[in-house]
Amino acid sequence: MKCDVHSKALNRHVFSLLGPSLETSRLRARNEAILCSIDPEDLDVQEAADPDVSAELDRFGVEWFVDSDAVQAVAPRRI
């Protein structure tokens, strides 16, 4: 299942990921956020409207459309 992840702070689609379910994709998005020092609460994960999978998404399971540093700048992870 392809899911799109949106940043609430940027108000835009920041990355897509593949997962077996929406719940698993939400957990993966949270892990991606923590690894990139992004506030996990900033991310909204939804089933993708466009189910087409790019070569990068198929190969790596995640495809970023916005530099993670840009997201981290407006929604930093609180430690």
C-alpha positions in Angstrom: 0.0 0.0 0.0 1.3 3.4 -1.0 0.9 6.2 1.5 1.5 9.9 1.3 2.9 11.8 4.2 2.1 15.5 4.6 3.7 18.1 6.8 1.2 20.2 8.7 3.7 23.0 9.2 4.6 23.1 5.5 1.1 22.3 4.4 2.4 20.0 1.6 3.2 16.4 0.6 6.8 15.7 1.8 7.3 12.0 1.1 5.6 8.7 0.2 6.2 5.3 1.5 5.2 1.7 1.0 3.8 -0.5 3.7 1.5 -3.4 4.2 -1.2 -1.3 6.0 -2.0 2.3 6.9 -1.1 1.7 10.5 2.3 0.3 9.6 2.9 3.2 7.3 2.1 5.6 10.1 4.7 3.9 12.3 7.3 4.0 9.6 6.6 7.7 9.0 7.0 8.3 12.7 10.4 6.5 12.6 11.5 8.5 9.5 10.6 11.7 11.4 12.6 10.8 14.4 15.6 9.8 12.4 15.4 13.2 10.6 14.8 15.2 13.8 11.3 16.1 12.7 8.4 16.4 15.1 6.4 13.2 14.4 3.2 15.0 15.4 3.7 17.3 12.4 3.1 14.4 9.9 -0.2 13.3 8.6 -0.2 9.9 6.8 -3.0 9.0 4.4 -3.5 6.4 1.7 -2.2 7.8 -1.6 -4.7 9.1 -4.1 -2.3 8.0 -6.9 -1.4 4.3 -6.4 1.5 4.4 -9.0 4.9 3.5 -7.5 8.1 5.1 -8.8 11.3 3.1 -9.3 12.8 4.9 -6.2 9.8 4.1 -4.0 9.8 0.5 -5.2 13.5 0.1 -4.5 13.8 2.0 -1.2 10.3 1.9 0.2 10.4 5.7 0.7 10.6 8.7 -1.6 11.1 12.2 -0.4 9.8 15.2 -2.3 11.0 17.9 0.1 14.4 18.0 1.7 14.0 16.7 5.2 16.1 19.7 6.5 13.3 22.0 5.2 10.7 20.1 7.2 13.0 19.9 10.3 13.5 23.7 10.1 9.7 24.4 10.6 8.8 21.3 12.7 11.9 20.3 14.8 11.7 17.3 17.0 11.4 18.2 20.7 13.7 16.2 22.9 
